[in-house]
Amino acid sequence: MAATASAFAAGLLFGLGLIVSGMADPAKVLAFLDVTGRWDPSLAFVMAGAVAVSAVGYRVARRRGRPVLASRFDLPTRRNIDLRLIAGAAVFGLGWGLVGLCPGPALTLLTVLPAQAATFVAAMAVGMLVFRLVSATDAKPAAVQRADA
C-alpha cells in the first residue's frame, strides 16, 4: 500500500510539474524543437532542472544502502547501444517531434484536455501492445542487476 501511495504521489507531483512548467503544452514543446523558427529554450531549462534534482535524489538514495519501500535496488546493467535501442529512440523522437507529446505530458493532458490527448494515448497504448507482441518472440530479456547496496 505504501509503495502504491508513493508511486501515486510521485506521478501527481510529476504531472503538476509538467503543467506548471508548461511542458504539457504541445505547442511549447514544438517551439523548443523548432530551432530554425521561433525557438523557445525553456524546455532545456526544465530538463536541466529535472536532471539536477534527479542526480541529487539518486545520490541520496544510493547512500541509504537500500530503498525506503523495497528490499533492494533494481538497476539496469546493459550499457550497449543496439538496433532495438536506436529504433525505440527514433520512434519516440518522431512521435515527440510530430505532435509535441511524450507519455508523461500526454497522460497529464488527459486530465485537462482529454480530447486533445486521447488519440495520442490510444496510439501509445497500441504501440506498447505491438512492442509486447514483438518482444515476446525475442529470446533475450533485458538484464537487470539486483543489488543490496
Buried (B, 14 or more C-beta within 10 A) or exposed (E): EEEEEEEEEEEEEBBEBBBEBBBBBBEBBBBBBEEEEEEBEBBEEBEEEBEEEEEEEEEEEEEEEBEEEEEEBEEEEEEEEEEBEEEEEEEEEEBBEEBBBBBBBBBBBBEEEEEBBEEBBEBBEEEEEEEEEEEEEEEEEEEEEEEEE
